[in-house]
Amino acid sequence: MAAVGLTNQHTGVATTRKFIREHPEVVRAYVKAHVEAVHRLKTDREGGIRVLAKYMGGLKDREILEKTYDRAVAENILPRKQYPTLDGIKMILDSLGEKDPKAKTAKPQDFAEMRFIKELDDSGFIDKLYGSK
């Protein structure tokens, strides 16, 4: 989908609003750890390729592993700043709307909590990880 320019929410993490309200420090720590993990994957190519080889059934073809890694860490697939994509969530809701009428009227922003990633972004944490301003 990304190759043809379609916005999609490729992956995501879910919890309840109640958990976020009662345990914001856990959510905050998780989001920070997730951002750090993405940084590690994007900046440690050899480590990333080793992990791919392990979880792709011991695949040994270096060219396939490198191409798979490069696609997996591309900014349009795995962005440095892990904001949920509202357009991507809308696309999911639209496809679900064919079977579930509630999905047709649902708002993407009701399925995304941006506060924790925004805190990290606004603080400069993510940019500092990558050596950016």
Protein Blocks (a to p, Z undefined) as FASTA:
>chain_A
ZZnopacdfbacdddfklmmmmmmlmmmmmmmmmmmmmmmmmmmmlmmmmmmmmnoopab
lklmmmmmmmmmpmklmgfblcdcfklmmmmmmmmmmmmmklmmpcfklmccfklmmmmm
mnommmmmnopZZ
